[in-house]
Amino acid sequence: MFQAFTWSGAIESARFLHVSTDEVYGSLELNDAAFTESSPYRPNSPYAASKRAGELLCVTDTELYGTATTALRFFTVYGPWGRPDMALFLFTRNILEGKPIDVFNHGHHRRDFTYVDDIAEGVVRALERIAQPDPSWDSNAPDPASSAAPFRLYNIGNNQPVQLMRYIEIIEECLGRKAVKNLLPLQPGDVPETCADIEDLVRDVGYRPATPVEVGVRKFVDWFCEYYGYKR
């Protein structure tokens, strides 16, 4: 017989925020809907699996020690001061230098691009709200987004998916140059499309990311050209 989990500890003053990823959803098909925190998950890469494992470790720690924990699943973060191996950096640099850009899945990706300032604001606001136990949580039908202990999981995305080809067009418009596209098949472990359902974040944290991709990419391109000394 299974013993239903119950948590009767007090919420400690300590709080913890865990950064996770939309890649946890893996190859789950959207079917014109958005990923919710309670959606099934199908990590299809070691990175995504490690992030899901991190979420589970957070739940375990919270249930054992009462540390109020919030986990945020970031959706395709972009903007200044990012990693230079990310697509936006590679696309911008190669277009400026007249080199081809590698476009996987023949450009059919659809991504919920989220500007870094919106992510930062969401992190700050999530830290200001102490996670609470979910009184309706049922261990016989567990919801991965919450717990009977003080754990909560939220998507943080723009909730406005953009086709990859449109994303590239925006970069071209900002640079005043056309890209030479090297169309390639889908990479193993890659995710074809993402879209964040953020209603739980809006309800509990009171925040909705809203930077349009046209605005965010232009801010990035302006920063990139100034920081690396490129002229358009």
C-alpha positions as CSV (number, residue, x, y, z in Angstrom):
1,M,0.0,0.0,0.0
2,F,1.3,3.5,-0.9
3,Q,1.6,6.0,1.9
4,A,0.2,9.4,0.9
5,F,2.8,12.2,1.4
6,T,1.9,14.8,4.0
7,W,4.2,17.7,5.1
8,S,3.6,19.2,8.5
9,G,6.8,21.3,9.0
10,A,7.0,25.1,9.4
11,I,8.1,27.2,6.5
12,E,11.7,28.2,7.2
13,S,13.0,31.8,6.7
14,A,15.4,30.5,4.0
15,R,14.2,30.5,0.4
16,F,15.7,29.2,-2.8
17,L,15.2,29.8,-6.5
18,H,16.1,27.1,-9.0
19,V,16.6,28.0,-12.7
20,S,15.2,25.3,-15.0
21,T,14.4,25.3,-18.7
22,D,11.6,24.9,-21.2
23,E,13.6,22.0,-22.7
24,V,12.2,19.9,-19.9
25,Y,9.0,19.6,-22.1
26,G,11.2,18.1,-24.8
27,S,9.4,16.7,-27.8
28,L,6.0,17.1,-26.3
29,E,3.7,18.4,-29.1
30,L,2.0,21.7,-28.6
31,N,-1.0,21.2,-30.8
32,D,-1.8,24.9,-30.8
33,A,-1.7,25.0,-27.0
34,A,1.0,26.3,-24.6
35,F,3.1,24.2,-22.2
36,T,1.7,24.4,-18.7
37,E,3.7,23.6,-15.6
38,S,1.4,20.5,-15.2
39,S,2.0,19.3,-18.7
40,P,3.7,15.9,-19.2
41,Y,7.4,16.3,-19.8
42,R,9.6,14.4,-22.2
43,P,13.3,15.6,-21.9
44,N,15.1,14.4,-25.0
45,S,18.6,15.7,-24.2
46,P,21.0,15.2,-21.2
47,Y,20.8,18.9,-20.5
48,A,17.0,18.8,-20.3
49,A,17.1,15.7,-18.1
50,S,19.5,17.3,-15.7
51,K,17.2,20.3,-15.3
52,R,14.3,18.0,-14.5
53,A,16.5,16.2,-12.0
54,G,17.3,19.5,-10.5
55,E,13.6,20.3,-10.0
56,L,13.1,16.9,-8.3
57,L,16.0,17.6,-6.0
58,C,14.4,20.9,-5.0
59,V,11.1,19.2,-4.2
60,T,12.9,16.6,-2.1
61,D,14.9,19.3,-0.2
62,T,11.7,21.3,0.4
63,E,9.8,18.3,1.7
64,L,12.6,17.3,4.0
65,Y,13.8,20.7,5.3
66,G,11.1,23.2,4.6
67,T,13.2,25.6,2.5
68,A,10.7,27.6,0.5
69,T,11.6,26.9,-3.1
70,T,10.6,28.4,-6.4
71,A,11.7,26.9,-9.7
72,L,11.4,28.9,-13.0
73,R,11.4,27.3,-16.4
74,F,13.1,29.9,-18.7
75,F,11.9,30.0,-22.3
76,T,14.6,30.8,-24.9
77,V,16.3,33.7,-23.2
78,Y,18.0,36.2,-25.5
79,G,19.6,39.6,-25.2
80,P,22.9,41.5,-24.4
81,W,25.6,39.8,-22.3
82,G,24.5,36.3,-23.3
83,R,26.6,33.3,-24.3
84,P,28.5,34.0,-27.6
85,D,27.7,30.4,-28.8
86,M,23.9,31.1,-28.8
87,A,22.0,31.5,-32.1
88,L,21.5,35.3,-31.8
89,F,25.2,35.9,-31.4
90,L,26.2,33.6,-34.2
91,F,23.5,34.9,-36.6
92,T,24.4,38.5,-36.0
93,R,28.1,38.0,-36.2
94,N,28.0,35.9,-39.4
95,I,25.6,38.3,-41.1
96,L,27.8,41.2,-40.4
97,E,30.8,39.3,-41.7
98,G,29.1,38.0,-44.8
99,K,29.2,34.4,-43.7
100,P,26.4,31.8,-43.9
101,I,24.3,31.1,-40.9
102,D,23.3,27.5,-40.0
103,V,19.5,27.3,-39.9
104,F,18.4,23.9,-38.4
105,N,15.1,22.2,-39.0
106,H,15.0,24.1,-42.3
107,G,13.8,27.1,-40.4
108,H,10.6,25.5,-39.2
109,H,11.4,26.1,-35.5
110,R,9.0,28.1,-33.4
111,R,10.3,29.6,-30.2
112,D,8.9,31.6,-27.3
113,F,11.8,34.1,-27.3
114,T,12.0,35.9,-23.9
115,Y,14.1,39.1,-23.5
116,V,16.7,38.9,-20.7
117,D,15.3,42.0,-18.9
118,D,11.9,40.3,-18.6
119,I,13.6,37.2,-17.2
120,A,15.5,39.3,-14.7
121,E,12.4,41.1,-13.6
122,G,10.5,37.8,-13.2
123,V,13.3,36.4,-11.1
124,V,13.3,39.3,-8.7
125,R,9.5,39.2,-8.4
126,A,9.5,35.4,-7.8
127,L,12.1,35.8,-5.0
128,E,9.9,38.4,-3.3
129,R,7.0,35.9,-3.1
130,I,7.6,33.0,-0.7
131,A,6.4,29.7,-2.1
132,Q,3.5,28.2,-0.1
133,P,2.3,24.6,0.2
134,D,-0.5,23.6,-2.1
135,P,-3.4,22.5,0.2
136,S,-5.0,20.6,-2.7
137,W,-1.9,18.6,-3.7
138,D,-2.5,14.9,-3.9
139,S,0.3,12.4,-3.8
140,N,-1.8,9.8,-5.7
141,A,-2.2,12.3,-8.6
142,P,0.9,14.5,-8.1
143,D,1.1,17.9,-9.8
144,P,4.8,18.6,-10.7
145,A,4.1,22.3,-10.4
146,S,3.5,22.2,-6.6
147,S,3.8,20.2,-3.5
148,A,2.2,19.8,0.0
149,A,5.5,21.4,1.0
150,P,6.4,25.0,0.1
151,F,7.5,24.4,-3.5
152,R,6.2,26.1,-6.7
153,L,7.2,25.8,-10.3
154,Y,6.5,28.5,-12.9
155,N,7.1,29.0,-16.6
156,I,8.6,32.3,-17.5
157,G,8.2,33.2,-21.1
158,N,6.9,35.8,-23.5
159,N,3.8,33.7,-24.4
160,Q,4.3,34.9,-28.0
161,P,6.0,32.2,-30.1
162,V,7.9,33.4,-33.2
163,Q,8.9,31.5,-36.3
164,L,12.7,31.2,-36.6
165,M,12.6,32.6,-40.1
166,R,10.8,35.7,-38.8
167,Y,13.4,36.0,-36.0
168,I,16.1,36.0,-38.7
169,E,14.2,38.6,-40.7
170,I,14.2,40.9,-37.7
171,I,18.0,40.6,-37.3
172,E,18.4,41.4,-41.0
173,E,16.1,44.5,-40.6
174,C,18.2,45.7,-37.6
175,L,21.5,45.2,-39.5
176,G,20.3,46.3,-42.9
177,R,21.8,43.2,-44.4
178,K,20.5,39.9,-45.7
179,A,21.6,36.5,-44.3
180,V,23.0,33.7,-46.4
181,K,21.1,30.7,-45.0
182,N,22.5,27.2,-44.8
183,L,19.4,25.1,-44.3
184,L,20.0,21.9,-42.2
185,P,17.8,19.1,-40.7
186,L,16.7,19.1,-37.1
187,Q,19.5,18.4,-34.7
188,P,19.2,15.3,-32.4
189,G,17.8,16.4,-29.0
190,D,16.5,19.7,-30.3
191,V,13.0,20.9,-29.6
192,P,10.9,22.0,-32.6
193,E,8.6,24.5,-30.9
194,T,7.9,26.1,-27.5
195,C,5.2,28.3,-26.0
196,A,4.9,29.2,-22.3
197,D,1.6,29.2,-20.5
198,I,2.3,31.9,-17.9
199,E,-1.1,32.2,-16.2
200,D,0.2,30.7,-12.9
201,L,3.1,33.2,-12.9
202,V,0.7,36.1,-13.6
203,R,-1.7,34.9,-10.9
204,D,0.8,34.2,-8.1
205,V,3.7,36.5,-8.9
206,G,1.8,39.3,-10.6
207,Y,4.2,39.5,-13.6
208,R,3.8,39.0,-17.3
209,P,6.9,39.3,-19.6
210,A,5.9,41.6,-22.5
211,T,9.0,42.8,-24.6
212,P,8.2,42.3,-28.3
213,V,10.9,40.3,-30.1
214,E,11.3,43.3,-32.5
215,V,12.2,45.5,-29.6
216,G,14.4,42.9,-27.8
217,V,16.4,42.0,-31.0
218,R,17.1,45.7,-31.8
219,K,18.4,46.3,-28.3
220,F,20.6,43.3,-28.7
221,V,21.9,44.3,-32.1
222,D,22.7,47.9,-30.9
223,W,24.6,46.5,-27.9
224,F,26.4,43.8,-30.0
225,C,27.7,46.3,-32.6
226,E,28.8,48.8,-29.9
227,Y,30.4,46.1,-27.7
228,Y,32.3,44.3,-30.5
229,G,33.0,47.3,-32.6
230,Y,31.0,46.4,-35.7
231,K,29.7,49.1,-38.1
232,R,26.4,48.6,-39.9
